[in-house]
């Protein structure tokens, strides 16, 4: 009974928040390389190196009273590699999302595990051709909580008991899984396809399922397609498409990145400098411009989102930005003899 009351009360609060067309707000980063564990559990450990760590911060819809803020950090590492190129990897991530005057906070932590089967190690070493088939699974823990102090309901007064209920956190546990396939056609061209499902353990109880939906914890399905093409010795083009289906929400992020390396030295991948710039389109008539630099093992990126005017909602012209930093430590020579990553996107 208390859960039903809390659910209706939460919906009342959300109705008074300055949030319209919520599909434009997503915890998924435009810079997909910053949040690989969020995009697909199978991407865990899928990078050319020994350890990968990243952190990000985004600020969206600056025109509202309190912008939507997301920040997080993740780390993943290969645990075991056999002589055939197969490997097991694990990772952890923490993310916090804060929305609106009501301080609607969603805190989430996850643990991820993946297994990758490499097909054609000998062929890859000779001709740079090979395939990677990955399977990943995650356990995700989180809670939602509202601080109603900053909310305004006109002349209505929120009872003290109601404030106490609103401040009570709503916890949840989700199981996520994913598959990915990567193929290197040659040393200049490779592609990755991934599909993932979040909250696959959603309860079958109708009342609990309804509560999950109202909190935005629907079961969801996403897919990722990425290509890395070395068009010239110093130029790489990296188009990508991300699709998400969650309840009534269907969202797409599509675009491309161009990477320029002033000095091309394939034998010293961790001691080079590169610059990149990209453009992406989001469902909801939102565009993004990305730019950044890679120096040795570090990648620092900036993304600026802007909404086209005259799109028929109150967030016209609202903008946002996103910052990310990623570090990939070189692999130990013993492990790098067998472990190869066909995709250049990670």
C-alpha positions in Angstrom: 0.0 0.0 0.0 2.8 2.3 0.9 4.6 1.6 -2.5 1.4 2.5 -4.4 1.2 5.8 -2.4 4.8 6.6 -3.0 4.5 5.8 -6.7 1.5 8.2 -7.2 3.3 10.9 -5.1 6.5 10.5 -7.2 4.5 10.9 -10.4 3.0 14.2 -9.0 6.4 15.5 -8.2 7.7 14.6 -11.7 4.7 16.3 -13.2 5.8 19.5 -11.5 9.5 19.3 -12.6 10.6 21.4 -15.6 11.0 18.3 -17.8 9.4 18.0 -21.2 9.9 15.3 -23.9 12.1 13.3 -21.6 13.3 11.2 -24.5 16.0 13.9 -25.2 17.6 13.1 -21.8 19.6 9.9 -21.6 22.4 8.6 -19.5 24.1 7.3 -22.6 27.1 9.4 -23.6 27.4 10.8 -27.1 31.1 9.9 -26.7 30.4 6.2 -26.6 34.1 5.3 -26.0 33.7 7.0 -22.5 31.0 4.6 -21.4 31.5 1.2 -23.0 30.1 -0.8 -20.0 26.9 1.2 -20.2 26.5 0.7 -23.9 27.1 -3.1 -23.9 28.3 -5.5 -21.2 30.1 -7.4 -24.0 32.4 -4.4 -24.6 34.0 -5.1 -21.2 37.7 -5.6 -21.7 37.4 -4.8 -25.4 40.3 -2.4 -25.9 44.0 -2.6 -26.9 45.8 -2.4 -23.6 46.2 -3.8 -20.1 43.8 -1.5 -18.1 41.2 1.0 -19.2 39.8 3.8 -17.0 37.5 6.6 -17.9 35.5 9.4 -16.3 32.9 11.8 -17.6 30.6 14.7 -16.7 27.6 16.0 -18.7 25.4 19.0 -18.2 22.2 19.1 -20.3 19.3 21.5 -20.8 21.0 24.6 -19.3 17.9 26.7 -19.9 15.9 25.0 -17.1 16.2 26.1 -13.5 18.5 23.3 -12.5 20.2 21.5 -15.4 20.4 17.7 -15.7 23.8 16.5 -14.6 25.4 13.1 -15.1 28.8 12.0 -13.9 30.5 8.7 -13.6 33.7 6.6 -13.8 34.6 3.1 -14.9 37.5 0.7 -15.1 37.9 -2.6 -16.8 40.7 -5.1 -17.2 41.4 -8.5 -18.9 41.7 -11.2 -16.3 42.8 -14.2 -18.3 44.2 -14.7 -21.9 44.9 -18.1 -23.4 47.3 -18.9 -26.3 44.4 -18.9 -28.8 43.6 -15.2 -28.2 40.4 -15.9 -26.1 40.1 -13.8 -22.9 38.0 -13.1 -19.9 37.6 -9.5 -18.6 35.8 -7.7 -15.8 34.9 -4.2 -15.0 33.2 -1.8 -12.6 31.3 1.4 -13.1 29.6 4.1 -10.9 27.2 6.7 -12.3 25.0 9.4 -10.8 22.2 11.2 -12.6 20.6 14.4 -11.1 17.6 16.0 -12.6 15.6 19.2 -11.9 14.6 21.3 -8.9 13.4 18.2 -7.1 17.0 16.8 -7.0 15.8 13.5 -8.5 18.9 11.5 -8.0 19.6 8.1 -9.6 22.8 6.5 -8.3 23.9 3.3 -10.0 26.9 0.9 -9.7 27.5 -2.2 -11.7 29.9 -5.1 -12.0 30.5 -6.5 -15.5 32.0 -9.8 -16.8 32.7 -10.8 -20.4 34.1 -13.7 -22.4 35.7 -13.2 -25.8 36.3 -15.9 -28.4 38.9 -14.9 -31.0 38.7 -16.6 -34.4 41.8 -16.7 -36.6 44.8 -15.6 -34.4 47.4 -17.0 -36.8 45.7 -15.3 -39.8 45.4 -12.0 -37.9 49.2 -12.0 -37.1 50.0 -12.6 -40.8 47.3 -10.6 -42.6 45.5 -8.5 -40.0 42.3 -10.5 -40.5 40.3 -12.0 -37.7 37.0 -12.0 -35.7 36.1 -11.6 -32.1 32.8 -12.9 -30.6 32.0 -11.5 -27.2 29.4 -12.3 -24.5 28.9 -10.1 -21.4 26.7 -10.0 -18.3 26.2 -7.4 -15.6 24.7 -7.0 -12.2 23.6 -3.4 -11.6 22.6 -1.9 -8.2 21.0 1.5 -7.8 18.5 3.7 -6.0 16.3 6.7 -6.8 15.6 9.5 -4.3 13.9 12.9 -4.4 14.7 15.9 -2.3 11.5 18.0 -2.5 12.9 21.1 -0.8 13.5 22.9 -4.1 10.0 22.1 -5.5 7.2 24.7 -5.8 3.6 23.7 -5.8 2.0 27.2 -5.7 0.0 27.6 -2.5 -0.1 23.8 -1.8 1.9 22.7 1.3 3.6 19.4 1.3 2.9 17.6 4.7 6.0 16.6 6.8 5.0 12.9 6.4 4.9 13.3 2.6 8.4 14.9 2.7 9.7 11.9 4.7 8.2 9.4 2.2 9.7 11.3 -0.8 13.1 11.2 0.8 12.9 7.4 1.2 15.2 5.9 -1.5 13.8 3.4 -3.9 16.3 0.6 -4.5 16.5 -1.7 -7.5 18.7 -4.5 -8.9 19.0 -5.2 -12.6 20.7 -7.9 -14.7 22.0 -6.8 -18.1 23.5 -8.8 -20.9 25.0 -8.3 -24.3 26.6 -9.8 -27.4 29.1 -8.3 -29.9 30.9 -9.3 -33.0 34.0 -7.6 -34.4 35.8 -8.4 -37.6 39.0 -7.0 -39.1 38.8 -7.2 -42.9 42.4 -5.9 -43.2 44.7 -3.5 -41.4 42.7 -0.5 -42.7 39.1 -1.5 -42.1 37.1 -3.2 -39.3 33.6 -3.1 -37.9 31.7 -3.9 -34.7 28.1 -4.9 -34.1 26.7 -5.2 -30.7 23.2 -5.9 -29.2 22.4 -5.5 -25.5 19.4 -5.9 -23.2 19.0 -4.1 -19.8 16.8 -5.1 -16.9 16.1 -8.6 -18.2 15.1 -9.6 -14.7 12.1 -7.2 -14.6 9.5 -8.7 -12.2 6.5 -10.5 -13.7 4.2 -9.2 -11.0 1.9 -6.7 -12.7 2.0 -4.2 -9.9 5.8 -4.3 -9.5 6.2 -4.1 -13.3 4.0 -1.0 -13.4 6.1 0.6 -10.6 9.3 -0.2 -12.6 7.9 1.5 -15.6 6.9 4.6 -13.7 10.4 4.9 -12.3 11.9 4.5 -15.9 13.2 1.0 -15.2 11.6 -0.6 -18.3 13.3 -3.5 -19.9 15.2 -2.1 -22.8 17.0 -3.2 -26.0 19.9 -1.4 -27.7 22.2 -2.0 -30.6 25.5 -0.4 -31.7 27.2 -0.4 -35.1 30.7 1.1 -35.6 33.2 1.2 -38.3 36.9 2.2 -38.3 38.3 3.0 -41.7 41.9 4.2 -42.2 41.2 6.3 -45.3 44.8 7.7 -45.4 48.0 6.9 -43.6 47.2 9.6 -41.0 43.4 9.9 -41.3 40.8 7.6 -39.8 37.0 7.9 -40.2 34.8 6.3 -37.6 31.0 6.3 -38.2 28.7 4.9 -35.6 25.0 4.4 -34.8 23.5 3.7 -31.4 19.8 2.7 -31.1 17.8 2.4 -27.9 14.3 1.1 -27.3 12.9 1.4 -23.8 9.1 1.2 -23.3 7.6 3.9 -25.5 11.0 5.5 -26.1 12.9 4.9 -29.3 16.1 6.9 -29.6 19.0 7.1 -32.1 22.4 8.7 -32.0 24.2 8.6 -35.3 27.3 10.3 -36.7 30.9 10.1 -37.4 34.3 11.0 -36.1 37.4 12.0 -38.1 40.8 11.4 -36.5 44.1 12.9 -37.7 47.5 11.7 -36.6 50.3 14.2 -37.5 52.9 11.4 -37.3 52.0 7.9 -38.3 54.0 5.2 -36.4 52.1 1.9 -36.0 54.9 0.4 -34.0 54.5 2.9 -31.2 50.7 3.1 -30.7 51.0 4.3 -27.1 53.5 7.1 -27.9 51.6 9.1 -30.6 49.5 12.2 -30.7 46.1 12.4 -32.5 43.4 15.0 -32.9 39.7 14.2 -33.7 36.5 16.0 -34.5 33.0 14.6 -35.0 29.3 15.4 -35.5 26.3 13.4 -34.3 22.5 13.7 -34.6 20.1 12.6 -31.8 16.5 11.8 -31.9 14.6 14.9 -30.7 16.3 17.2 -33.2 19.5 17.5 -31.2 22.9 17.7 -32.8 26.3 17.3 -31.1 29.8 18.4 -32.0 32.7 16.4 -30.5 36.4 17.2 -30.4 39.5 16.0 -28.5 43.0 14.9 -28.4 44.9 11.7 -27.7 48.3 12.0 -26.2 50.2 8.7 -25.6 47.7 6.7 -23.5 45.3 9.5 -22.7 42.2 10.7 -24.5 40.5 13.9 -23.5 37.2 14.8 -25.2 34.6 17.5 -25.3 31.1 17.4 -26.6 28.6 20.2 -27.1 24.9 19.5 -27.7 22.5 22.0 -29.2 18.8 21.8 -30.0 17.4 23.2 -33.1 14.9 26.1 -32.5 11.2 25.9 -33.3 10.8 22.2 -32.5 7.6 22.6 -30.6 8.6 22.3 -27.0 9.8 24.3 -24.1 13.5 23.3 -24.4 14.0 25.1 -27.7 17.5 26.4 -28.0 18.7 24.7 -24.8 22.3 23.5 -24.9 24.5 21.2 -22.9 28.1 19.9 -22.8 30.0 16.8 -21.9 33.6 16.2 -20.8 35.4 12.9 -20.8 38.9 11.6 -20.1 40.1 8.0 -20.8 43.4 6.3 -20.0 44.5 3.0 -21.5 47.6 1.4 -20.0 49.8 -0.6 -22.4 49.6 -4.4 -22.2 52.3 -6.5 -20.7 54.5 -8.0 -23.5 53.6 -11.5 -22.4 49.8 -10.9 -22.8 50.1 -8.8 -26.0 51.5 -11.8 -27.9 48.1 -13.4 -27.9 45.5 -10.8 -27.2 44.5 -8.7 -30.3 41.5 -6.4 -30.7 40.2 -6.3 -34.3 38.2 -3.1 -33.7 40.0 0.3 -33.5 37.0 2.0 -31.9 38.0 1.2 -28.3 
